[in-house]
Amino acid sequence: MEEKGKGKIERLDDTLYSRTRYRNPLDKRSPVKEFESPDVGDKWQTPELDEMLKHERIPPKIGFFMKKIFIFALLFFIATIGVAVFVFLGGANFISSKNVDIGVLGPTTISAGEVLELGVTISNTNNADLEFANLSIQYPQGSRNPDNTIESLTYTKDNLGVIGSGAEYVRNVRMVLLGPSGEIKEIKLSVEYKVKGSNATFYKDKIFEITIGNAPITLAVESPPSTTSGESFATVVSITLNSTDVLKNVVLKAEYPYGYSVIDATPRAAADNNLWILGDLSPGDKKTVSIRGKLIGENMEERTFRFYAGVSDGSSTSPNLKVLIVSQSDTVVIDRPSIGLDVLFNGENTSTYIAPATRPISTYVKYQNNLADRLLNPHLEVSLSGVALDKLSVTAGSNGLYDSGSSKLVWNLTNTLGLPELAPGEGGQVTLRFSSLPSLSLSAGTHDITLNFSITGIPVGAVGRSPVVVNETRTVRISSQVNFSSKILRSLGPFANHGPIPPKVGEETTYAVIFSVGNTQGDLTDAKVTARLGQSVNWLGASSFTSEDISYDSSANTITWNMGMLSSDTGFSSATREMAFQISLKPSLGQIGTAPSLVTSIVFSGRDTLTGNTVTVNSPPLTTRLTSDPAFIQGDDIVVK
């Protein structure tokens, strides 16, 4: 009933999901037959195969003879290793450097400057010869050839040839050692060799140390234990040779403390006022150097001088202290002067003041009583000297008197109450003014104006005895005067110029630029002129009529005129130095109605050989306004379209 009541779709659905009702007519199934194993033949199982497998499972027996060979090989291998270890670690190797010995026989201490003799023995205990053997010696600094002590010893190498097995090679080595007492010198000896049948090179080194004992020279310094600030004093340095041999190329060098300046020295220094070439010293010789100078500093300050004596390398062009042998220092205490004195030139406190010619120099002289007592009748004198001094320009401040005949100024100093005395710590100030002559009236050479200051007074407790005197010296050095000019020409000059005048946009106009340099006084070194080309300006070249060194840097658009030495008479007793070059201008639209700059940043520079200062002169830019050209007409400088 239920089957009949269902529709076809429902019945189909039941059939699809039923485990028993569905039957696929194509599904024909049959039971699986029982597995039947095939009958395998046993023809391969033969007695021969069984016998083979039986023998394969039984390990073969090693014969007695093979055991002997194996044991012998093992023992031989162990013996070989033992021999190798013994040979290479036990020192029995035929090429071992341990069997090469360098023996050095000599003293452990020697006085500097004396001849050192060393006995060098090279022993070969190898079982093979040493072939192509060389002995090289590296000497310490300060070593000299005993036959010529000017000659330095640095390195030598000698060919020894063949050193046989069990043989020795003996050689004597001689040298002179220089250096300060107590210094340890190291001499390195090396043997280089080969052995037969090998291309390898073997080495053996030996370091021999020796100490420098007594120095061959003694250095003694004599100077006052104290000095007054600003006052000159002498320092005497004595060098004595104690050695039995001649010491060549002896040199003395001094190191001065801060605030010290050399006035003069006897003999004259070879370089920088601190290096003296004393030459060769024989046994017992004594050389003396006397140095006069002055120290400036505060009260009770200590300043130390250091002196060094040794030998140079014999160079006459560049004196030097190559090897130091002995040194000595000396300390001087600065005492405050009885009367303090300070001098200022145009507000600058310096011992040497640099000033151009004709410049007025205002000088302020400050003084102070540093004594514990009153100073009676203080008196100040200032003397001026020098060919550059314009005597008519000298004037004294209040209460000062000037004697033009002797170029001397005098002040009778007083205190604030007008009394001729100064209390302890009391001081004051006076002024004077002067200038130099014009550059054209000065001859070649040094143009210094020297001022000598002398202030005196009598302490209250020393009436009837010599007055206290303090002296000071100052120098005014007149610097070089360079006359530098620059100009642009078109109708004149060494070039044939072309192009429109006034200059036109897009068209090229050429010009000649001329620099002229003269020097009234004081030689200049490293003199040069530099300049830069303006916008739209191109470099065309320098004049072929000049031998001057002119160069152009296109990357920086700059011109450099290297003049080198510029003598003091250039432009006066000798011809003016000139340089000319040609440029072109191709104006742009933005330059219409203007006078473009052709050359800018024009600067001359040079170093004064007397003062050491750099002298510079600036020149204004050069434009198309050709004021130095006679053919120039107003308006020819303005760019037009």
C-alpha positions in Angstrom: 0.0 0.0 0.0 2.7 2.3 0.8 4.6 1.6 -2.5 1.4 2.3 -4.5 0.7 5.5 -2.7 4.1 7.0 -3.6 4.9 8.9 -6.7 7.5 7.9 -9.3 10.0 10.4 -8.0 9.7 9.2 -4.4 10.0 5.6 -5.5 13.1 6.4 -7.6 14.6 8.2 -4.6 14.1 5.1 -2.4 15.6 2.9 -4.9 18.7 5.1 -5.3 19.3 5.2 -1.5 18.4 1.6 -0.8 21.0 -1.0 0.0 18.9 -3.9 -1.4 16.5 -2.6 -4.0 18.9 -1.1 -6.5 20.1 -3.4 -9.2 22.2 -2.4 -12.1 21.5 -4.6 -15.0 25.1 -4.1 -16.2 26.5 -5.2 -12.9 27.3 -8.9 -13.3 29.2 -10.2 -10.4 30.7 -13.7 -9.8 32.5 -15.2 -6.8 36.3 -14.9 -6.7 38.1 -18.1 -7.2 40.5 -19.5 -4.7 44.1 -18.4 -5.4 46.1 -21.1 -7.0 49.9 -20.7 -6.7 51.9 -21.7 -9.7 54.2 -24.6 -9.6 57.8 -23.2 -9.6 60.5 -25.4 -11.0 63.5 -26.4 -8.8 66.0 -26.8 -11.6 68.3 -24.0 -10.2 68.7 -25.9 -6.9 71.8 -27.9 -7.8 74.6 -29.4 -5.6 77.2 -27.1 -7.2 75.3 -24.0 -6.1 75.0 -25.3 -2.6 78.7 -25.9 -2.4 79.5 -22.4 -3.6 77.2 -20.8 -1.0 78.9 -22.9 1.7 82.4 -21.8 0.8 81.3 -18.1 0.6 80.1 -18.2 4.2 83.5 -19.5 5.4 86.0 -16.5 5.8 89.3 -17.1 4.1 92.4 -17.8 6.2 95.4 -15.3 6.0 98.6 -16.9 5.4 101.7 -16.7 7.7 103.8 -15.0 5.0 101.2 -12.2 4.5 101.2 -11.6 8.2 105.0 -11.1 8.2 104.7 -8.6 5.4 102.0 -6.6 7.2 103.9 -6.5 10.5 107.1 -5.4 8.7 105.3 -2.6 6.9 103.8 -1.4 10.2 107.1 -1.4 12.0 108.8 0.4 9.1 106.1 3.1 9.1 106.5 3.6 12.9 110.3 3.8 12.5 110.0 6.4 9.7 107.8 8.6 11.9 110.3 8.3 14.8 113.2 9.3 12.6 111.3 12.2 11.1 110.4 13.5 14.6 114.0 13.1 15.8 115.4 14.9 12.8 113.1 17.8 12.7 112.5 18.2 16.4 115.9 17.0 17.7 118.0 19.4 15.7 119.7 16.8 13.6 118.3 18.3 10.3 121.1 19.1 7.9 119.6 22.5 7.1 118.5 23.6 10.5 119.2 27.2 11.4 119.7 26.0 15.0 123.0 24.6 13.8 124.1 28.0 12.6 125.4 30.3 15.4 126.4 33.9 15.3 128.8 34.8 18.2 129.6 38.5 19.0 132.6 39.4 21.2 132.7 43.0 22.3 132.2 45.4 25.2 128.7 46.0 26.6 129.4 49.7 27.3 131.4 52.3 25.3 131.9 56.0 25.4 130.2 57.9 22.6 132.6 58.9 19.8 135.1 56.1 20.5 135.8 53.3 18.0 133.8 50.1 18.7 135.4 46.8 17.6 133.4 43.6 17.6 134.5 40.1 16.8 131.9 38.2 14.8 132.1 34.4 14.5 129.7 32.4 12.3 129.7 28.7 13.1 128.2 25.9 11.0 127.5 22.7 12.8 125.2 21.3 10.2 126.1 18.1 8.3 126.0 20.1 5.1 127.9 23.2 3.7 126.3 26.6 3.8 126.5 28.0 0.2 126.1 31.6 -1.0 126.4 32.8 2.6 126.1 36.6 3.3 126.6 38.6 6.5 124.5 41.7 6.7 124.7 44.3 9.6 122.0 46.8 10.4 123.6 49.7 12.4 121.7 51.8 14.9 121.1 55.5 14.4 124.2 57.5 15.2 126.7 55.0 13.7 129.7 56.4 11.9 132.5 55.1 9.7 135.6 55.0 12.0 137.8 55.9 9.0 135.6 58.9 8.1 133.2 59.9 10.9 131.3 62.2 8.5 130.0 59.1 6.7 127.0 57.5 8.3 126.7 53.7 8.7 123.3 52.3 8.2 123.6 48.9 6.5 126.3 46.7 5.1 126.3 43.3 3.4 129.4 41.0 2.8 129.6 37.9 0.7 131.1 35.0 2.8 131.0 32.4 0.0 130.8 28.8 1.3 131.0 27.9 5.0 131.8 24.2 5.2 130.2 21.7 7.6 131.8 22.2 11.0 133.7 25.3 9.9 133.7 28.9 11.2 133.9 32.3 9.7 135.5 35.2 11.7 135.2 38.9 10.9 136.0 42.1 12.8 133.4 44.9 12.7 134.4 48.5 13.5 132.2 51.5 14.0 131.8 54.7 16.0 128.6 55.1 18.0 127.2 58.5 18.9 124.3 59.2 21.3 123.4 60.5 24.7 124.8 58.8 27.8 122.8 55.7 28.9 121.2 55.1 25.5 121.0 51.4 24.5 122.0 50.8 20.9 121.0 47.6 19.0 123.2 46.1 16.3 121.4 43.5 14.2 123.5 40.8 12.5 122.0 38.4 9.9 123.4 35.4 8.1 121.7 34.4 4.8 122.6 31.1 3.2 121.5 28.3 1.0 122.2 24.5 1.0 123.0 22.2 -1.9 119.9 20.7 -3.6 117.5 23.4 -2.4 116.5 26.7 -3.7 115.2 27.9 -0.3 117.1 30.7 1.5 117.7 30.4 5.2 118.3 33.1 7.8 119.9 33.4 11.2 119.6 36.7 13.2 121.5 38.0 16.2 120.8 41.2 18.2 123.8 42.7 20.0 123.1 45.4 22.6 125.6 48.0 23.8 125.1 50.9 26.1 126.5 54.4 25.5 128.7 55.4 28.5 130.3 58.8 28.9 129.5 61.4 26.3 132.6 62.6 24.3 131.6 66.2 24.8 130.5 68.2 27.8 128.1 71.1 27.7 128.2 74.0 30.2 125.7 76.9 30.4 126.3 80.1 32.2 123.6 82.7 32.6 122.3 84.9 35.5 119.9 83.1 37.8 117.4 86.0 37.4 116.8 88.9 35.1 114.5 91.9 34.9 111.7 91.7 32.4 112.8 93.5 29.2 116.4 93.9 30.2 119.1 92.2 28.1 121.4 89.5 29.5 124.0 87.2 28.1 124.0 83.4 28.1 127.4 81.6 27.5 127.4 78.0 26.3 130.7 76.1 26.3 131.4 72.8 24.5 134.5 70.8 25.3 135.7 67.5 23.7 136.8 64.9 26.2 137.3 62.1 23.6 140.7 60.9 22.4 139.4 61.0 18.8 138.4 63.9 16.6 134.7 64.5 16.5 133.5 66.0 13.2 130.5 68.2 12.3 129.7 69.3 15.8 126.5 71.3 16.1 124.9 73.3 18.9 121.2 73.9 19.0 119.2 76.1 21.4 115.5 76.0 22.4 114.3 79.3 23.8 111.4 79.8 26.2 108.3 81.8 25.5 109.0 85.6 25.7 112.7 85.4 24.9 114.1 87.2 21.9 117.7 87.1 20.6 119.5 90.4 20.2 122.8 89.1 18.8 125.1 86.1 19.2 128.8 85.4 18.8 129.6 83.6 16.6 126.6 84.3 14.4 124.0 81.5 14.2 123.9 79.5 11.0 120.1 79.2 11.0 117.1 80.7 12.9 119.2 82.3 15.6 119.4 79.0 17.4 121.8 76.7 15.4 125.6 76.9 15.4 127.9 74.8 13.2 131.1 74.4 15.4 132.9 72.2 12.9 135.5 69.5 13.9 136.6 69.2 17.5 140.0 67.8 18.4 140.8 66.3 21.8 140.8 69.0 24.4 139.2 71.6 22.1 136.6 74.1 23.6 134.2 76.2 21.7 132.1 79.0 23.2 128.8 80.5 22.0 127.6 83.8 23.6 123.9 84.7 23.1 122.5 88.1 24.2 118.8 88.5 24.5 116.0 89.6 26.7 113.0 88.0 28.4 109.6 89.5 28.8 107.2 88.1 31.4 105.6 88.5 34.8 107.2 88.8 38.1 108.7 85.5 39.5 108.0 83.5 36.4 110.5 80.8 35.6 111.7 80.3 32.0 113.9 77.3 30.9 116.5 77.3 28.1 117.5 74.0 26.6 120.7 73.4 24.6 121.6 70.3 22.6 125.0 69.3 21.2 125.6 66.6 18.6 126.7 66.1 15.1 125.1 66.9 11.7 125.1 64.9 8.5 127.5 67.4 7.0 125.0 69.2 4.8 126.0 72.8 4.1 122.7 73.8 2.4 120.5 72.8 5.3 122.3 72.7 8.7 120.8 70.2 11.1 121.3 68.3 14.3 121.3 64.7 13.1 122.5 62.8 16.2 122.1 64.1 19.8 125.0 63.5 22.1 124.4 65.7 25.2 121.8 68.2 26.4 121.7 70.8 29.1 118.9 73.0 30.5 119.1 76.3 32.4 116.3 78.1 34.2 116.1 81.9 34.6 113.7 83.7 37.0 112.0 86.9 35.8 112.1 89.7 38.2 109.7 92.6 38.0 111.6 95.8 36.8 112.1 98.6 39.3 110.1 100.8 37.0 107.5 99.3 34.8 107.5 100.5 31.2 104.9 99.6 28.4 104.9 101.0 24.9 102.0 100.9 22.5 102.1 101.9 18.8 98.7 102.9 17.6 97.3 100.8 20.5 99.4 97.8 19.7 101.9 96.4 22.2 104.7 94.8 20.3 108.5 95.0 20.1 108.5 95.5 16.3 105.6 97.5 14.8 105.0 97.3 11.0 103.7 100.4 9.4 103.4 101.8 5.8 105.4 104.9 4.8 104.1 108.3 6.0 101.4 106.8 8.3 101.3 108.8 11.5 102.2 106.6 14.5 100.8 107.6 17.9 102.9 106.2 20.7 101.8 105.8 24.3 104.4 105.3 27.0 103.0 104.0 30.3 105.2 103.9 33.4 104.8 102.7 37.0 106.9 102.6 40.2 107.3 99.0 41.2 109.5 99.7 44.2 108.4 99.6 47.9 109.7 103.2 48.3 108.9 106.5 46.7 110.8 107.3 43.5 112.2 110.8 43.4 112.9 112.9 40.3 111.6 110.4 37.7 112.9 111.3 34.3 112.0 109.8 30.8 114.0 110.1 27.6 113.0 108.7 24.2 115.6 108.7 21.4 114.5 108.1 17.8 116.9 107.1 15.0 116.8 105.7 11.5 117.0 106.9 7.9 113.3 106.5 7.4 112.4 108.9 10.3 110.8 112.2 9.3 112.2 114.4 12.0 109.8 117.2 11.2 106.8 114.9 12.1 107.9 114.2 15.7 105.8 115.9 18.4 105.8 115.4 22.1 102.7 115.2 24.4 102.0 117.5 27.3 105.1 118.6 29.3 107.4 116.9 26.8 110.3 118.6 25.0 111.6 117.6 21.6 115.2 118.3 20.4 115.1 118.0 16.6 118.9 118.1 16.4 119.3 114.9 18.4 115.9 113.5 17.7 115.3 113.1 21.5 112.2 113.7 23.6 112.4 114.4 27.4 109.8 114.4 30.2 110.3 115.3 33.8 107.6 113.1 35.4 105.4 114.2 38.2 102.5 112.7 40.2 98.9 113.7 40.2 99.7 116.5 42.6 102.4 117.9 40.3 105.3 116.8 42.6 108.4 115.2 41.0 108.0 111.9 42.7 106.1 108.6 42.3 104.6 106.7 45.3 104.8 102.9 45.3 102.5 101.6 42.6 101.9 105.0 41.2 102.4 105.7 37.5 101.3 107.7 34.5 101.4 108.0 30.7 103.0 110.3 28.1 102.5 110.4 24.3 104.5 111.2 21.2 103.7 111.1 17.5 105.9 110.6 14.4 105.9 109.2 10.9 108.3 108.0 8.2 109.5 109.8 5.1 107.6 109.2 1.8 108.5 106.0 0.0 110.1 107.8 -3.0 112.6 109.5 -0.8 113.8 106.2 0.8 116.7 104.3 -0.6 116.8 100.5 -0.9 117.6 98.5 2.2 116.2 98.3 5.7 113.9 101.1 6.7 113.6 100.8 10.5 113.0 103.5 13.0 114.5 102.6 16.4 113.1 104.0 19.7 115.3 103.8 22.8 113.4 104.5 26.1 115.2 105.3 29.3 113.5 106.0 32.6 115.4 106.9 35.7 114.6 107.8 39.3 116.1 107.8 42.8 114.5 105.6 45.5 114.0 107.5 48.8 116.3 105.1 50.7 119.1 105.5 48.1 119.6 109.2 48.0 123.2 110.0 47.2 123.7 106.7 45.3 123.2 105.7 41.6 119.7 106.1 40.4 117.5 103.3 39.2 117.7 103.0 35.4 115.3 101.0 33.1 116.0 100.8 29.4 113.7 99.5 26.6 114.0 99.4 22.9 111.3 99.2 20.3 111.4 99.1 16.5 109.1 100.5 13.8 109.6 98.8 10.5 108.4 100.5 7.3 106.7 97.9 5.1 107.0 97.7 1.3 105.0 100.1 -0.8 103.6 98.5 -3.9 102.3 100.6 -6.8 99.8 98.4 -8.7 97.6 99.7 -11.5 95.2 98.1 -14.0 93.6 99.4 -17.1 91.7 98.5 -20.3 92.6 99.8 -23.8 91.2 99.3 -27.2 92.9 101.7 -29.6 96.3 101.1 -28.0 98.2 98.2 -26.7 99.9 95.0 -28.0 96.8 93.6 -29.6 94.8 94.5 -32.8 91.3 94.8 -31.4 88.0 94.5 -33.4 84.3 94.6 -32.9 81.6 97.2 -32.6 81.9 100.2 -30.2 79.7 100.6 -28.3 79.3 96.9 -27.8 76.3 95.2 -29.4 74.2 92.3 -28.2 75.4 89.0 -29.8 78.5 90.5 -31.4 82.1 90.1 -30.2 84.2 93.1 -29.1 87.8 92.6 -28.0 89.8 94.6 -25.4 93.4 94.7 -24.1 93.9 94.4 -20.3 97.2 95.7 -18.8 98.5 95.2 -15.3 101.6 97.3 -14.0 103.5 96.7 -10.8 106.2 98.8 -9.1 107.8 98.6 -5.7 109.4 101.4 -3.8 111.1 99.6 -1.0 111.6 96.1 0.6 111.9 93.1 -1.7 108.8 90.9 -2.0 108.7 87.2 -2.7 105.9 85.0 -4.0 104.4 88.1 -5.7 101.4 87.5 -7.9 98.3 89.1 -9.4 95.0 87.3 -9.6 91.8 88.4 -11.4 88.5 87.0 -12.6 86.7 87.6 -15.9 83.3 89.0 -15.9 80.0 87.7 -17.3 80.0 87.1 -21.1 83.8 87.7 -21.2 86.1 85.2 -22.8 89.9 84.7 -22.6 91.7 85.1 -25.9 95.4 84.9 -24.8 98.4 86.8 -23.3 100.8 89.1 -25.0 103.6 87.4 -26.9 105.8 90.4 -26.1 106.2 89.5 -22.4 108.2 86.8 -20.7 106.0 86.9 -17.6 104.4 83.7 -16.2 100.7 84.1 -17.0 98.1 81.4 -16.8 94.3 81.1 -17.3 92.0 78.6 -15.4 88.9 78.1 -17.6 87.1 76.1 -14.9 87.3 79.1 -12.4 87.5 81.8 -15.1 90.5 83.3 -13.4 93.9 84.7 -14.5 97.0 84.3 -12.5 100.2 86.3 -13.0 103.1 84.7 -11.0 105.7 87.3 -10.6 108.0 85.5 -8.1 110.5 88.0 -6.7 109.7 91.7 -6.9 112.7 93.8 -6.1 112.5 97.0 -4.1 113.6 99.2 -7.0 111.0 98.0 -9.5 109.5 100.9 -11.4 112.1 103.3 -10.3 115.8 102.4 -10.9 114.5 99.4 -12.9 111.6 99.0 -15.3 108.0 98.5 -14.2 106.8 95.0 -14.4 103.9 94.8 -16.9 101.6 92.1 -18.2 99.0 92.3 -21.0 96.3 89.9 -22.2 93.3 90.1 -24.6 89.7 89.4 -23.8 86.4 89.5 -25.7 82.9 90.6 -24.7 79.7 89.2 -26.3 76.9 91.0 -24.5 73.6 89.4 -23.7 70.1 91.0 -23.8 70.2 91.5 -20.1 73.2 93.8 -20.4 71.6 96.3 -22.6 72.0 99.8 -21.2 74.8 98.9 -18.8 78.6 99.1 -18.8 79.5 95.4 -18.1 82.4 94.5 -15.8 85.2 92.9 -17.9 87.7 92.0 -15.1 86.9 91.7 -11.4 88.5 90.6 -8.1 91.9 92.1 -9.1 94.3 91.5 -6.2 98.1 91.8 -5.9 99.9 89.9 -3.1 103.5 89.3 -2.0 105.5 88.5 1.2 107.8 91.2 2.5 111.3 89.6 3.0 112.1 92.0 5.8 108.9 92.0 7.9 107.6 88.6 6.8 104.1 90.2 6.4 101.9 89.7 3.3 101.4 92.9 1.3 98.1 93.0 -0.6 96.8 95.7 -3.0 93.2 95.6 -4.4 92.3 97.2 -7.7 88.7 98.2 -8.6 86.9 96.2 -11.3 87.6 97.1 -15.0 84.5 97.9 -17.1 83.8 98.9 -20.7 84.3 102.5 -19.6 87.8 102.9 -21.1 89.0 106.0 -19.2 92.6 105.2 -20.0 92.0 105.0 -23.8 92.5 108.3 -25.7 89.9 107.3 -28.3 87.2 106.7 -25.7 84.0 108.8 -26.1 81.2 109.1 -23.5 78.6 106.5 -24.3 81.0 104.0 -25.9 80.8 101.9 -22.8 77.0 101.2 -22.9 75.7 98.0 -24.5 73.2 98.6 -27.3 70.9 96.3 -29.1 
